Amino acid sequence: MEIKLFDSELRIMDVLWREGDTTAKKISDILNKQVGWNVNTTYTLIKRCIAKGAIKRSEPNFMCHALIAKEKVQEQETTELINKVFDGSADLLFASLLSRKNLSPEEIERLKQIVNNLK
């Protein structure tokens, strides 16, 4: 099941992934401090996530539970980026990422290990 989440919805999910199951009020409090959202904004976005099947709501206290793992969303977003911007070519994405940053010898070694583990 693929669920498309917008940036604002991802902020809601990030709180759940970090905090685990938590109340809508606590999510609202956290996002108020982080980005200045009021309670209505946060609750509206939580309800959107519920409608999309990303969050399950339970009582008491409007308890929220993430139904989609962060890794799944990362996979979907990465695939979309590769397809949209790099014509489906993961190696072009990888080359683009590497050309934008000077890597330390340790980072290069970790990348080599990742590539070797894919073989």
Phi, psi and omega in degrees: 000121179258127180242123178269118179249136177276167185306317180295322178291326177295329176297319177299312182296322179302319178297314180295319179295324179284314188270339189081192180305131182206166182281156176299325179298317180294319176301315179299316179298316181297313183287334174296318179289321184285313188231000176082016179289144174274171185299322181296319178299311182298314181295322177299316180291323175299316180297324175297317179296323176296314181298328180278350181086017180270336182229143172250134179257139174221163178252156007276169171068026176052054179287133182249139180227127179289129178261353180232134182284149179302319181298325178294317179294318178300317179298314180296315181294321179294316178299317179297317178298314180300314182290320186283317190255333186243024176050037177079009185257105179295326181293328176292322175298312181300314179297320179296316179298316183290330182283349184265355185215138172281119183267143175284161176303325179293318179295319178298317180296318178298319179295320177299318179296319178299313180296317179297326179290340179280342184289000000 
